């Protein structure tokens, strides 16, 4: 039995189907992430080159300059 009106167009049916599937996937993934957070499972640790390569004093100073510019100012916006 075909649907009446504009819902009989297969493109509309496909659009609603894709919307339903993507919503279900988004809900499943967000609920899974929330359950993982509540379970206390730590996130995977990402290796960074600075963890094993010592910085020179000049590099540390340059890094501090960048961080100070990116840190929020008194208005809560980056400087």
C-alpha positions as CSV (number, residue, x, y, z in Angstrom):
1,X,0.0,0.0,0.0
2,X,1.7,3.2,-1.1
3,X,1.9,6.2,1.2
4,X,-0.3,9.2,0.4
5,X,0.9,12.6,-0.7
6,X,4.5,13.7,-0.8
7,X,5.6,10.7,1.3
8,X,5.2,8.4,-1.7
9,X,8.4,9.8,-3.3
10,X,11.2,7.2,-2.8
11,X,13.7,10.0,-2.2
12,X,11.7,11.2,0.8
13,X,11.4,7.7,2.2
14,X,15.2,7.3,1.7
15,X,15.9,10.6,3.4
16,X,13.8,9.6,6.4
17,X,15.4,6.2,6.5
18,X,18.9,7.7,6.5
19,X,17.9,10.2,9.2
20,X,16.5,7.4,11.4
21,X,19.7,5.2,11.0
22,X,22.1,8.1,11.6
23,X,20.1,9.1,14.7
24,X,20.1,5.6,16.0
25,X,23.9,5.3,15.5
26,X,24.5,8.6,17.1
27,X,22.5,7.7,20.2
28,X,24.1,4.3,20.5
29,X,27.6,5.8,20.3
30,X,26.9,8.5,22.7
31,X,25.3,6.2,25.2
32,X,28.3,3.8,24.9
33,X,30.7,6.7,25.5
34,X,28.7,7.8,28.5
35,X,28.7,4.3,29.9
36,X,32.5,4.1,29.5
37,X,32.9,7.4,31.3
38,X,30.8,6.2,34.2
39,X,32.7,2.9,34.3
40,X,35.9,4.7,35.1
41,X,37.8,3.2,32.1
42,X,40.6,5.6,31.2
43,X,40.9,7.0,27.7
44,X,43.6,5.6,25.5
45,X,46.8,7.5,26.1
46,X,48.3,9.2,23.0
47,X,52.1,9.4,22.7
48,X,53.5,12.8,22.1
49,X,57.1,13.4,20.9
50,X,57.7,15.9,23.8
51,X,57.4,13.1,26.3
52,X,60.6,11.5,25.3
53,X,62.6,14.3,23.6
54,X,64.0,16.9,26.0
55,X,63.4,20.5,25.0
56,X,66.1,23.1,24.9
57,X,65.6,26.2,27.1
58,X,64.9,28.2,23.9
59,X,62.2,25.7,22.9
60,X,60.7,25.7,26.4
61,X,60.6,29.5,26.3
62,X,58.9,29.5,22.8
63,X,56.4,27.0,24.0
64,X,55.6,29.1,27.1
65,X,55.0,32.1,24.8
66,X,52.6,30.2,22.7
67,X,50.7,28.8,25.7
68,X,50.5,32.2,27.3
69,X,48.9,33.6,24.2
70,X,46.4,30.8,23.9
71,X,45.4,30.9,27.6
72,X,42.1,32.7,28.3
73,X,42.4,36.3,29.4
74,X,40.3,38.1,31.9
75,X,37.3,38.1,29.5
76,X,37.5,34.4,28.9
77,X,38.8,34.8,25.3
78,X,42.3,34.0,24.0
79,X,44.6,37.0,24.1
